[in-house]
Amino acid sequence: MDFNSLTTTLTNFINAFNGGYSLLLPSVRWLTGTLLAIELSLIGIYWAVSGGERLIAVIKKLLFILFWVMLVGYFDVWAKTFVKSLINAGLIAGGQSGNYNLLLDPSRIAGYGLDATMPLVDKLQGISFDVVDAIIVGFAYMLIMLAFLVIAIQVVLCQLEYYLVLVLASILLPWGLLKPTKFIAEKAIGAIISAGVKLMVLSFIIAVADNVLSNIQFASNTIEFNELWAVFLTTGTIAFLAWSAPGMAAGLVSGSPSLTAGTAAQNMAATTVAGAAATQAIVSATRAAARGGSTVGALGAQTVGAYQMGSSMASTFDGAGKGGAAIAGMKTASNSLIRSCLGPSFNSVSGAANRNMNIGMRTGYSASGGTLSPGMKNAQSKDIATGTGKGRSAENWSHIAGKMMHATPHEARPSGGSSGPKL
């Protein structure tokens, strides 16, 4: 069955990346010229300081510079030739020498899947009332088709990674001219080699599996469960091999094999742990929200209770006595709110806060038409004299703020836990 979506996408990306290299080439040449001028100047100074001696070392350095400039200029051609030889090595090992189209036509692999699962589609369309068979056949269709798609998508991803690294590595190569920045160019060359080895491993897997994938089919329209299992296990194994190609390439480069039965178990365990971690995070967030809601609810209940107590006290008095009781009720409500918010810092701020609160409430009560009793007037004058008349308001509040800061947990303090600001 024709299925050209993946091949078309891969071709468009390859053309775009090749165009990107052409656009980046002027910048690569300018950077190469700049670094080359710096390096030649340093060589000239080094030779002059040495009195014209050490000619052999200077010649070696000039030969290295010549080679590196050629590498930067022909990097695209040399890198593609090198990677193509690696791919061909994998194809030769798989018995399909020179068939580079295997890695350039991933839609063919997806088409194999559509052809292999066509009997399952026909069976699903013929099932009317047997829900169990419909679920089993539908699930098998999705798994088998997913295996083919995994193989095809892995081919696309490996090809795109290679061309992406090929384009962007070109701007890093000129830094190899200078000794202090040589590591940047070495990393770029290493990335090209890793991408090439990965394509070699994948080309070997695809070359071996291509004949198997193209010949997968059910014996008849009467599909048995053993046939479903056989097809699923075959395609699933090949898909796992293709998906593990990057790991196998890394093991080949580092000299440590990575393809074992434990690898599949580790992947499944990692998926399970990730799901469990996500579930735990959701549960923790829900519990935190519940605790926050209960705290806010308790704070609101305390404030409302204190307000109701003040209102009850105010309703039992008349005239000035009623004003004093109302003030006492508001003071009780405010104290309850402050105590709930500040906790251990309540005792440090309660005196100054209550004094200023009393001043404000008496002033507001008087401004709204209420009459202050002589005792309330004397208390107002005393609070004003204590808080501001002696010029100690700023001092008192800075002292109180310092106490509040020391009562705050260390991790919640600003400026690294110090009560003084750090600019």
C-alpha positions in Angstrom: 0.0 0.0 0.0 1.3 3.5 -0.9 2.1 5.6 2.1 4.4 8.5 1.3 3.8 10.9 4.2 7.0 10.1 6.2 9.2 9.9 3.1 8.0 13.3 1.9 8.6 14.8 5.3 12.1 13.4 5.5 13.0 14.6 2.0 11.7 18.1 2.7 13.8 18.3 5.9 16.9 17.0 4.2 16.6 19.6 1.5 16.0 22.3 4.1 19.1 21.3 6.0 21.3 21.2 2.9 20.1 24.7 2.1 21.0 25.7 5.7 24.5 24.6 5.2 24.8 26.8 2.1 23.4 29.8 4.0 25.9 29.2 6.9 28.9 28.8 4.7 29.8 32.5 4.4 29.8 32.8 8.2 32.0 29.7 8.5 34.5 31.2 6.0 34.6 34.6 7.8 35.2 32.9 11.2 37.9 30.7 9.7 39.7 33.7 8.2 39.5 35.6 11.5 40.8 32.7 13.6 43.5 31.9 11.0 44.8 35.5 11.1 45.0 35.3 14.9 46.8 32.0 14.9 49.3 33.1 12.2 50.1 36.2 14.2 50.7 34.2 17.3 53.0 31.9 15.3 55.0 34.8 14.0 55.4 36.3 17.5 56.5 32.9 18.9 59.1 32.5 16.1 60.4 36.0 16.5 60.7 35.7 20.3 62.6 32.4 19.9 65.2 34.1 17.7 64.2 32.3 14.5 64.9 28.9 16.0 62.5 25.9 16.3 61.8 26.0 12.6 60.5 22.4 12.7 57.9 23.2 15.3 56.7 26.1 13.2 56.5 24.0 10.1 54.5 21.4 11.9 52.1 24.0 13.1 51.7 25.4 9.6 51.0 22.0 8.2 48.3 21.4 10.8 46.7 24.8 10.0 46.7 23.9 6.3 45.0 20.6 7.0 42.4 22.1 9.3 41.5 24.9 6.8 41.0 22.2 4.2 38.8 20.2 6.6 36.6 23.3 7.3 36.3 24.0 3.5 35.4 20.5 2.5 33.7 19.4 5.7 30.3 18.8 4.0 31.8 16.5 1.4 34.2 14.6 3.6 31.6 14.1 6.4 28.9 12.8 4.0 31.5 10.4 2.4 32.5 9.1 5.8 29.0 8.6 7.0 27.9 7.0 3.7 30.7 4.5 4.0 29.5 3.6 7.5 25.9 3.1 6.2 27.2 1.0 3.4 29.1 -1.2 5.8 25.8 -1.9 7.7 24.0 -2.6 4.4 26.8 -5.0 3.3 26.5 -6.8 6.6 22.8 -7.1 6.1 23.1 -8.4 2.6 21.8 -5.3 0.8 25.0 -3.5 -0.4 24.4 -0.1 -1.9 20.7 0.0 -1.2 20.7 3.4 0.5 17.0 3.8 -0.3 16.2 1.6 2.8 17.0 4.6 5.1 15.6 7.2 2.8 12.1 5.7 2.3 10.5 5.1 5.8 7.1 5.2 4.3 7.8 1.8 2.7 8.1 0.3 6.2 4.8 1.9 7.3 3.3 0.5 4.1 4.4 -2.9 5.1 2.4 -2.4 8.3 -0.7 -1.4 6.4 -0.5 -4.4 4.2 0.1 -6.8 7.1 -2.8 -5.5 9.1 -5.4 -5.4 6.3 -6.9 -8.8 7.3 -7.4 -7.4 10.8 -9.3 -4.4 9.4 -11.5 -6.6 7.3 -12.2 -8.8 10.4 -13.1 -5.7 12.4 -15.5 -4.6 9.8 -17.2 -8.0 9.7 -17.7 -8.2 13.5 -21.2 -7.1 14.5 -22.1 -8.2 18.0 -19.0 -10.0 19.4 -17.6 -7.3 21.6 -14.8 -9.4 23.0 -13.4 -10.4 19.6 -13.7 -6.7 18.5 -11.6 -5.6 21.5 -8.9 -8.3 21.0 -8.6 -7.8 17.2 -8.6 -4.0 17.6 -6.0 -4.0 20.3 -3.8 -6.4 18.2 -4.2 -4.1 15.2 -3.0 -1.1 17.1 0.0 -2.9 18.6 1.2 -4.4 15.3 0.8 -1.1 13.5 2.5 0.7 16.3 5.6 -1.6 15.9 5.8 -0.8 12.2 5.5 3.0 12.9 8.2 2.9 15.6 10.6 1.4 13.1 9.7 4.0 10.4 9.9 6.9 12.9 13.3 5.8 14.2 14.6 5.9 10.7 13.3 9.4 10.2 14.7 10.6 13.5 18.2 9.2 12.9 18.4 10.7 9.5 17.3 14.1 10.7 19.7 14.0 13.6 22.6 13.3 11.2 21.8 16.1 8.8 21.1 18.6 11.7 24.5 17.8 13.3 26.2 18.0 9.9 24.9 21.6 9.4 25.5 23.0 12.8 28.9 21.3 13.4 30.3 23.3 10.4 30.2 26.6 12.4 32.1 24.9 15.3 35.0 23.5 13.3 37.0 26.7 12.8 37.6 26.9 16.5 40.0 24.0 16.1 42.6 26.4 14.8 43.3 27.8 18.3 44.6 25.5 21.0 42.4 26.9 23.8 39.2 26.4 21.8 40.1 23.1 20.1 37.8 21.1 22.3 34.8 22.7 20.6 35.8 21.4 17.2 36.6 18.0 18.7 33.1 17.7 20.1 31.6 18.6 16.7 33.6 15.9 15.0 32.7 13.4 17.7 29.0 14.2 17.1 29.3 13.4 13.4 31.1 10.1 14.2 28.4 9.2 16.7 25.6 10.0 14.2 27.4 7.9 11.5 27.8 4.9 13.8 24.1 5.1 14.8 23.1 5.1 11.1 25.4 2.1 10.5 23.7 0.1 13.2 20.2 1.1 12.1 21.0 0.3 8.4 22.2 -3.2 9.4 19.0 -3.8 11.4 16.7 -2.5 8.6 18.7 -4.5 5.9 18.2 -7.7 7.8 14.6 -7.0 8.8 13.3 -5.7 5.5 12.6 -9.1 4.0 10.9 -10.2 7.2 8.7 -7.1 7.4 7.7 -7.3 3.7 6.6 -10.9 4.1 4.6 -10.7 7.2 1.0 -11.7 6.5 -1.8 -13.8 8.0 -2.5 -17.3 6.5 -6.2 -16.5 5.9 -9.0 -14.3 6.9 -9.8 -16.6 9.8 -7.2 -15.2 12.1 -6.2 -17.4 15.1 -4.8 -16.1 18.4 -1.5 -17.8 17.8 -1.1 -15.9 14.5 -1.8 -12.6 16.3 0.9 -13.4 18.9 3.4 -14.5 16.3 3.0 -11.4 14.2 3.1 -9.1 17.3 6.2 -10.7 18.8 8.0 -10.6 15.4 7.2 -6.9 14.7 7.7 -6.0 18.4 11.2 -7.5 18.5 12.3 -5.7 15.3 10.8 -2.4 16.6 12.7 -2.8 19.9 15.9 -3.5 18.0 15.4 -0.3 15.9 14.5 1.8 18.9 17.6 0.5 20.7 19.9 1.4 17.8 21.2 4.7 19.5 22.0 2.7 22.7 23.7 0.0 20.7 25.7 2.6 18.7 26.9 4.2 22.0 27.8 0.8 23.3 29.8 0.1 20.2 31.7 3.3 20.5 32.4 3.0 24.2 33.0 -0.8 24.0 30.2 -1.8 26.3 27.2 -3.8 24.9 23.8 -2.5 25.9 21.3 -4.8 24.3 20.0 -7.2 26.9 16.7 -8.4 28.2 17.3 -6.2 31.2 17.2 -3.1 28.9 13.6 -3.8 28.1 12.8 -4.4 31.8 14.5 -1.1 32.7 12.5 0.8 30.1 9.3 -0.6 31.4 10.4 0.1 35.0 11.3 3.7 34.1 7.9 4.2 32.6 6.2 2.7 35.6 8.2 4.9 38.0 7.5 8.0 36.0 3.7 7.2 36.1 3.9 6.6 39.9 5.8 9.8 40.4 3.3 11.8 38.5 0.5 10.2 40.5 2.3 11.0 43.8 2.8 14.6 42.7 -1.0 15.0 42.0 -1.8 13.4 45.4 0.6 15.7 47.2 -0.7 18.8 45.5 -4.3 17.8 46.4 -3.3 17.3 50.1 -1.5 20.6 50.2 -4.5 22.3 48.7 -6.7 20.6 51.3 -4.4 21.7 54.2 -4.3 25.3 52.8 -8.1 25.3 52.6 -8.5 24.1 56.1 -6.1 26.8 57.4 -7.9 29.5 55.6 -11.2 28.1 56.9 -10.0 28.1 60.5 -8.7 31.6 60.2 -12.0 32.8 58.8 -13.9 31.0 61.6 -11.8 32.6 64.3 -12.2 36.1 62.9 -15.9 35.7 62.4 -16.2 34.4 66.0 -14.3 37.3 67.4 -16.4 39.8 65.4 -19.6 38.2 66.7 -18.3 38.4 70.3 -17.5 42.1 69.8 -21.0 42.8 68.3 -22.6 40.9 71.3 -20.6 43.1 73.7 -21.6 46.3 71.9 -25.3 45.4 72.0 -25.4 45.4 75.8 -24.3 49.0 76.3 -25.6 52.4 75.4 -23.9 55.7 74.5 -20.2 55.9 75.2 -20.2 52.4 76.8 -21.5 51.0 73.5 -18.6 52.6 71.6 -16.1 51.2 74.0 -17.5 47.7 73.8 -17.6 47.9 70.0 -14.0 48.9 70.0 -13.2 46.1 72.4 -14.9 43.6 70.0 -13.0 44.9 67.0 -9.8 44.7 68.9 -10.5 41.1 69.9 -11.2 40.2 66.3 -8.0 41.9 65.1 -6.0 40.2 67.8 -7.4 36.8 66.7 -6.5 37.5 63.1 -2.9 38.7 63.9 -2.3 35.7 66.2 -3.4 33.3 63.5 -1.2 34.9 60.9 2.0 35.6 63.0 2.1 32.6 65.3 5.2 32.9 67.4 5.7 36.6 66.5 2.4 37.6 68.0 3.8 38.5 71.5 6.4 40.8 69.9 4.0 42.9 67.9 0.8 42.7 69.9 1.5 45.7 72.2 2.5 48.2 69.5 -0.1 46.8 67.1 -2.9 47.1 69.7 -1.9 50.6 70.6 -1.9 51.9 67.1 -5.1 49.9 66.4 -6.8 51.6 69.4 -5.8 55.0 68.2 -7.2 54.4 64.7 -10.5 52.9 65.9 -11.1 55.7 68.5 -10.4 58.3 65.8 -12.7 56.6 63.3 -15.4 56.2 66.0 -15.2 59.9 66.9 -15.2 61.0 63.2 -18.3 59.0 62.5 -20.4 60.9 65.1 -19.6 58.8 68.2 -18.8 60.4 71.6 -15.7 59.3 73.4 -15.9 59.0 77.2 -13.4 60.8 79.4 -11.6 57.5 80.1 -11.4 56.8 76.3 -10.0 60.3 75.7 -7.3 59.8 78.4 -6.4 56.4 76.9 -6.2 58.0 73.4 -3.9 60.7 74.6 -1.7 58.2 76.5 -1.4 55.9 73.4 -0.5 58.8 71.2 2.2 60.0 73.7 3.6 56.5 74.0 3.7 55.8 70.3 4.7 59.0 68.7 5.0 61.8 71.3 8.5 60.7 72.4 9.8 60.1 68.9 10.3 56.4 69.3 7.8 55.1 66.7 10.4 54.2 64.0 12.7 52.8 66.6 10.0 50.6 68.2 8.8 49.3 64.9 12.3 48.5 63.6 13.0 46.6 66.8 9.7 44.7 66.4 10.5 44.0 62.7 13.9 42.6 63.8 12.2 40.2 66.3 9.7 39.1 63.6 12.6 38.4 61.2 14.4 36.2 63.8 11.2 34.4 64.5 10.9 33.6 60.8 12.3 30.2 59.5 15.8 30.6 58.0 14.8 29.4 54.5 12.0 32.0 54.4 14.1 35.0 55.2 15.2 37.5 52.5 18.8 38.3 51.8 20.1 34.9 52.8 18.4 34.8 56.3 19.8 38.1 57.6 17.5 40.6 59.2 19.5 43.4 57.5 19.2 44.0 53.7 22.0 43.0 51.5 22.4 45.0 48.3 
